[in-house]
Amino acid sequence: MIHSALPESLAKARERLHQALKEAGRPLNSASLLAVSKTKPAAVIRQAWQLGQREFGENYLQEALEKQADLADLDDIVWHFIGPLQSNKTRAVAERFDWIHSVDRLKIAKRLSEQRPAHLPPLNICLQVNISREDSKSGVLPEETAALAAEVAKLPNVQLRGLMAIPAPATTLEAQREPLAALRNLLVSLQAALPQAPLDTLSMGMSDDLEAAVFEGATLVRLGTAIFGARNTD
Ligand SMILES: *Cc1c(COP(=O)(O)O)cnc(C)c1O
């Protein structure tokens, strides 16, 4: 199975990221593209890999594990878990992923650290922040982020890399930028409080707000629909 629009849509997404970085006056290598492949079959991920994409984001654990098994021969692929995670499902993430962006409580981080296999490098963690303070959204509240980060930074087999957010939808660029700027400021304060942690990652920006996110310092933009088209099921 191939996805006939993929070469063009992936090229467009790369161009869009480059253009946004240029307009923000940032180096072209200062942000990278995370291809969000939830609901897309393994064959389409393989095709994106053949087009040079290496970082992939998945939301649903069972679906991700099945695709990883099909793609086990792609040894330089980098897997990011970006969906909500229940504490009884941490082991598979600890064993099979390189990154997780959705940690919002210490219990999950502790389990991931305990369950990370010794032969693998530390699991990279971003804390998910409920930056727009929505009742329906997961994520730690902004004012509780520093305390959680300080505890996660002490765990031996995970590496705290930064913050992730999914802001409430907004229609103007200005309105989009506000919560993204707040996430950046939160990362800056963590960098000051935890100088020993490699806090270099701002995971923000999706298909609808990539430009705003790049303007506010995103280092990893998570694009799904812009690369793969509408979700197959969801
Ligand atoms: C689905 C998803 C994305 C991608 O969203 P698009 O709008 O399709 O680009 C990014 N981040 C997370 C956490 C997601 O669940």
PDBQT file of the ligand as one rigid body, heavy atoms in Angstrom, charges set to zero:
ROOT
HETATM    1  C1  LIG A 301      -2.926  13.985  16.706  1.00  0.00    +0.000 C 
HETATM    2  C2  LIG A 301      -1.926  14.787  17.436  1.00  0.00    +0.000 A 
HETATM    3  C3  LIG A 301      -1.089  15.700  16.771  1.00  0.00    +0.000 A 
HETATM    4  C4  LIG A 301      -1.187  16.001  15.285  1.00  0.00    +0.000 C 
HETATM    5  O1  LIG A 301      -2.276  16.807  15.047  1.00  0.00    +0.000 OA
HETATM    6  P1  LIG A 301      -2.580  17.406  13.591  1.00  0.00    +0.000 P 
HETATM    7  O2  LIG A 301      -3.518  18.517  13.857  1.00  0.00    +0.000 OA
HETATM    8  O3  LIG A 301      -3.143  16.305  12.782  1.00  0.00    +0.000 OA
HETATM    9  O4  LIG A 301      -1.278  17.905  13.044  1.00  0.00    +0.000 OA
HETATM   10  C5  LIG A 301      -0.129  16.362  17.509  1.00  0.00    +0.000 A 
HETATM   11  N1  LIG A 301       0.013  16.156  18.839  1.00  0.00    +0.000 NA
HETATM   12  C6  LIG A 301      -0.761  15.302  19.522  1.00  0.00    +0.000 A 
HETATM   13  C7  LIG A 301      -0.561  15.114  20.974  1.00  0.00    +0.000 C 
HETATM   14  C8  LIG A 301      -1.765  14.609  18.838  1.00  0.00    +0.000 A 
HETATM   15  O5  LIG A 301      -2.542  13.768  19.526  1.00  0.00    +0.000 OA
ENDROOT
TORSDOF 0
